[in-house]
Amino acid sequence: MRNVILLCAQGMSTGVMVKKMQDAAAKMGYECSISAHPVAQAKELGASADILLLGPQVRFEKNEVQAQCPNKPVQVIDTVAYGRLDGAKVIAQVKAALGD
């Protein structure tokens, strides 16, 4: 089971994306836990995460998050996928990043 952490400004704007990703993962049979949190919690959540995904609105925080979680993959969610709430595309991004 993979632990996917989405980070945004306050941890709320990615809530709908989390649901779309959960639905897509279930259809694919991909076992993962997905949750959204404020980017300020990256360091404390990074230890248990398999991957950290940043919402496009906080993409400028990528280097800082990577510095706080140096042994974890940190990626920005594709802007188009985020805007379209394309959970399947974001799950595909997660799977590719993790080699699943």
N, C-alpha and C positions, 0 to 999 in steps of 0.2 A: 504494500500500500504506500503510495507516494503522498507526500505532504506538500501541497502547493499553496504558497502564500502570495496573495495579491496585495500590493501596496498602493495607496493613493493619498491624497491630501489629508482626508479625515477618516478614511476607512469605510465611507458610506457610498460613495459614487460607484464603487465597483460591486456593490451588492447584487445588482441585476446581472452583471457579468458572471458572478459566482454561480448564480442559479442556472444560467445558460450553459456554463461549463460543466456543472454537475449533471445536467440533463444529457449533454453530449457524451460525457464520460460514461454514464450509465448505458447509453445506446451502444457504445463501443466496447463495453465490458472492461473498461479501464478503471482499476481500483485506485482511487485517490481521495484524499481529504483536501477540500479547497475552502479557504477562508480569506476575508478581506480585513485589512487593518490600516491604520495610519502609517505613513512612511517613517514617522518618528519611532515606531516600535520595531524597526528592521533588525537592529542588533539583538534584542532579546528574543525575537521570533526566529531569527536566522539559524540558530543552533539546531532547531528541530525541523527546519524546512529542507526539502529536497531541491526546491527551486524557488526563487523570489521573482515575481513578475511585477513590474511597475506600470501603473496606468500611464497613458500618454501625457497626461497633464502634469506628471511629476518625473518625466524622463530626465530632466536636468539633475535629478538626485542619484542617477545611476552610479556615478563614480564614488559618491559618498557611501551608498549602500554596499557596493562591492568592497570598499575599504573596510567596512564594518563586518562583512561576511566574506572574507577572502577565499574560503574553500567551497563556496556555493555558487551555482550559476545564477546570475542576475540578468534578466532580460526585460526589455520594454515591450509591452503588448503592441502589436501592429495597430496603427491608428485606424485603418479602415475596418479591421476585425472588431476593434473596440467600439467604433461608431455604429457598426451594424449589429452589435451584440452577437457576433458569430462565435459562439462557444466552441463549436467543433474546430474552427480554425485555431483558436487559442490552445485547445487541448492538443492539436497536432503540433503546435509550436513547442509545448511542454514535452511531448513524447520525443520529438526530434532532439531537443536540448539534452534530455536525459538518456537518450539512446534506447528508449523503450519501443 
